[in-house]
Amino acid sequence: MRSWSKDLDTLIRLHKGLRALDGDPGAQQAPLSVPALLPAPAELLAPPQDGVTQQETDLPTDASAQEAPVQEAPVREAPVQEMTARQLHSPEAQPPQTPTDTQSPVPEDAVAGPDPAITAIKETFRYVADAGDKAVGFFYGQLFLRRPQLRQLFPPAMDEQRDRLFHALGRIVESLATPDEMAAYLSQLGRDHRKYRVEPEMYEVVGAALLATLRAFARDAFTSEAEEAWTQVYAAGSSLMIKAAEEDAAASPASWTAEVVKVDHRADDIAVLTIAPDQALPFTAGQHLTVQTPRWPRVWRPYSIACMPRDDGLLALHVKAVPGGWVSNALVRYTSPGSELVLGPPLGTMTLERAAGRDLLCVAGGTGLSPVKAIIEQAVRESSATPRRIYLYYGARRRHELYDLPDLWRLQDAYGGFELIPVTSDDPAFDGMQGNVGRVAARYMPHGDCEAYVAGPPEMVRETIRVLARSGLERERIHFDDALLAGKPRIGTGT
C-alpha cells in the first residue's frame, strides 16, 4: 500500500532535482550521442516466465484542439499544424535546451548539488528520446509481447498512440509543471484510462516494457541506480493514477454516450456540434474531453469543450476536418442530429480559477477558440461578483476562417467589458487587424497585470507565449494547455 503523500514526495524530489540541473549552467551537457542499436538482448525479447505478474495500460493521452491524421496503414505522417513526437525526438534533432533566462528560480533546497538518481533519469531518457520512433516501436513490441491480448484495446493504426507516449514521458521527465500540477495531470490520466478498461494490475507490464526500452537504448548508461530511480518515479506516478481511477469509479462512469442534437456547418471543413450526454457530465470551462465515433471504434481524439457548463447539460464542440483524419472527418462530414458519440471524462487545468480577479488577455487561433470562448463565457457569468475587462485576439489566416464571429459579437453586445479584436495573417482585403495574432496581442496588450490564456495550433501557441513574456507579462500568468508542447522549451505555467 502506497500513500498519496509518499508518491507526491517522490515527484517533488524529481521536480526539484531537474530544476537544479537546469538552473546550473555548469550542468548543461553536450547532447548525448545515440549508441549503435545492436540487437536487443535475448532476455528482453523472451516471453515472461510463468508466475510473473504482468500488466498494461494505454499510455497517457494529451489534448489538442486539432486531430492528428491517421492513415489506413500504420505509416508515419505529420499532422497539419502539429509536430509529431518523431520530429521532436528524431536522431537528427538536438535535445531541447531551455534558456536559462526563462527559468523560474530554483528552490533553495535544490541547489546543493545534482542528485545522481535524477541525473540518471534525465540522461537515460535523452537516449530514448533521440532514438524516436525506434524506441517507441520497441516499447510497444515489448508491451504486446508480454501481454498479447492488449493489442485489441488499441486502435488499428498506432501512429497517434506512439506520439502520445513521448508527450507523456517528456512532460514527466522534464518536470515542467509544479509537482502539484503533475499530480493533478497524472490523476486525470488515471481517470481517463478507465474508458480503455485499464485495471490496476495492468500498470506493471507497462513499467516492465518501459524499463526494457530504457535498458535497450541507453545501454551502459542504464545503471542499477538509473533503474532504481526510474522504478521509484514510475511507481509513484502509476500509484497516483490508480488511486484517482478508483476514487472516480465510485462517482462517475468510465465514459458517457451522447446524442448529437445539432450540427452547424460554419465552413466546408468546420462544424460546431451541440451534443447531449446521456447523464450529467461535470466539467470546468477550459477543459477538453476525448471523443469516439461509431465509424472508428477504439479511436479517440481530444476536443476542447467550447462552452461553460450549461443548465441544460448540453456541450458544444468546434471541429475542423483534418485531411486524412478519421474522427474529425467523421464528425464534420458524416455526423447529423441523432448520431451517437462516446465521450471520455473532462481533462485539463487551463481554467478561470487561476485568474483571480485580474483582467483577461485571451489569444486564440483557429478552433483553438474553443476553450478560450468557454473561459470568457464563465468570466461573463461571474462578472457581477468579479467585474473585469476581457480582451480577445481571435486570429485566422483569412476572414472566412473566423467562423465564430457572430456568436462573439453577441457576447460583446451582452457584456460591455468584453473587447473582441479579429486578426488575419494572410488576407490583405481584411479591414481589421492584420499579422501574427500573438504578436498583435503582445504589441497592443492593455497592461502587464493581465492573466493570459492562449490556445491554437502548437507553433502559434509557442510564438505567443514567447512574445507575451518578452513584452513583460509574468510567466506565471500565461496559461496554456501544454499537451501539445511536451518535450519543448516552454515559458509560463503550462496549465
Buried (B, 14 or more C-beta within 10 A) or exposed (E): EBEBEEBBEBBBBBBBBBBBBBBBEEEEEEEBEBBEEEEBEEEBBEEEEEEEEBBBBBBBBBBBBBBBBBEEEEEEBEBBBBBBBBBBBBEEBEBBEBEEEBBEEBEEEBBEEBBEBBBBBBBBBBBBBBBBBBBBBBBBBBBBBBBEEBEEBBBEBBBBBBBBBBBBBBBBBBBBBBBEBBBBBBBBBBBBBBBBEBBBEBBBBBBBBBBBBBBBBBBEBBBEEBBEBBEBBBBBBBBBBBBBBEEBEEEBBBBBBBBBEBBEEBEEBBBBBBBBBEEEBEBBBBBBBBBBBEBBEEBBBBBBBBBBBEEEBBBBBBBBBBEBBBBBBBBBEEBEEEBEBBBBBBBBBBBBEBBEEBBBBBBBBBBBBBBBBBBBBBBBBBBEEEEBBBBBBBBBEEBEBBBBBEBBEEBBEEBEBBEBBBBBBEBEEBEEBBEBBBBBBBEBBEEEEBBBBBBBBBBBBBBBBBBBBEBEBBBEBBBBBBBBBBBBBBBBBBB
